[in-house]
């Protein structure tokens, strides 16, 4: 899940919050308002090179004890996320599976192998034990699927009406292989942009669970741990430059972040972007753009052109990459922009999410 720290070179430069005096839902959208909030409120006091990298996880160098007095240098990818989705259960998933998969994926986007997870629970007074047991069981199953161990946790209880029944915070830790450098700042002109499958499934599934669609779409959330898919990709290519899971703010926001970090143009083919009919119908009725709808089980891979076919083939052999397609390429100009060729042959600018489209989707 993208943490949305702005691309900054040198000292922190706070971005004005447009004279807003209070936090609004749009500040949690993952789009421009989130970036403005972080740049103005959080980055200046916490500023350091790890945050300024603007990636899904911070990568730090450590000394690893191999036992018997043997030590080697290595790198860890560390990411944390809080999960406040409502309702707690929705088609295809629940807050428990979301908590595990979301953090596993953030670590995996750095090319790291997720190893350990911590879990903090904020429980509301009156939460039914049956609900809690179901959520914890879902976390257990997701951790098994991702082959990750939950090694520490914390539990707090707040008064009734203070937490929408249950919030979960997770932190993930994984080891980055030696010599591997994957970052949003590494996309290069000539690279190919690959998407692992259809977009918008999670956001529409959550909206349907709130009974706000007015009709049944049949869409299931795409929540999934993507670390095994990432391993398959890295096994066939040493030209993977960037990976990102397009969660809050959707595909468009994630690609804009990468374009800004790498100072390149990402050029998309609209006809190549897979969208399920149910998602397309819901977006058309509600006036949403599926490019901005959240996903929780998809990833973007930006890879050298020579390895694109190998990567696609490897992804197609994996459960969560069977629908992988090439959706565009990286160009040198115009820098820091995302452009898209429409079905009628025109080209339009794809911007970043400016406000709140679907509240509380993660």
C-alpha positions, 0 to 999 in steps of 0.5 A: 500500500503506497505511503504517499510521501511526496518526491522530495530532494533535499530538505523537507518543503511543507506543502500548504493544506489549502488553509484547512483547519481540520482533517476531512475524509479526503485526507485519507484517500491516498490521493493529493490531499493525503500527500499534502497532509503528510508533506505538511504535517508529518514529513518535516518533523520526521524527515529522513532519507528512508521516508523521502524515498517515497516507496511502499516500505522503508529499506534499511541496512542491518547486520544479520546474526547467522549464529555461531558468531557469523554475521553478514550485512543485509537489508530489511524492508519494513512497512506499517499500515492501519486498517479501518475498513467498514463494514468488517466483512465484504464480498471476497474478504474481511478486515483480517485478510486485508490487514495481513495481505496489505502489509505483506504486499507493501514489503513484497513491492520492494522485492523483499521476502516478507518474514514477520508481522506484528498485529495491533488490535483496537477493539470497541466495547461490545464487539461480539467474540464471534466476530473477533474470532472470525477475523483472527481466523481469517488473519491466520489463514492469510498468514499461512497462505503468505508463509509469514509468521505473526510474532508480536501484537497488542490489544487495546479496548475503547469505549462503545462508539469509538472504533467502529467495532475493530481497527487493526494495525500491522507491521511487516518485516522482510529481507531484501535479496543482495544486489536488488534495487527496486524503487518507484524512482527506478523506472527508465525510458523504454521500460514496459508497464505490466498490470497483474489483472483487473482494477477496481474490484476491491473498492466496488465490493466494499461499496456493495457491502455497504448497500450503496450501489442500489444493485448487485454487481457480483464483484468480489474483492481481490484481496490477496498476498502477492509475495509468491507472485513477486518471487516468480517475477524476480526468478525470471528477470533481473531488470525489474525496476519498479513494483507497486500495489495500486491500493488507495487512489487506484492505478492512476494515483500509483502511476503518477507517484512513480512518474514523479519519483522517476521523472518520466512519462508513463504512457498507457493504452486504455484498451489494454487496462482490464476492467470487469463488466460489473466494475465498469457498470457500477462506475458508469452509474455512480460517475466514478473513474475505475482508474481511481478505485482501490485494489488490494490484490493487484500489482504494477511491474515496470520492467526492461523491455527485453524481459517483459515477455518472460515476466508475463509468462511467469505471472500467467503461471501464478494464481494471482497473475493469470490475467497479467497484461502489458498496459503501457510503456515508459517514455522520457517526456513529458516528465512526471506525467501519466498520459493515456491513449483513448479508444478513439485515438486521442491522448489525455492526461491521467491525473492523481485522485484529488479528493475522496472517492470511496471512504473507508476501503482499507 
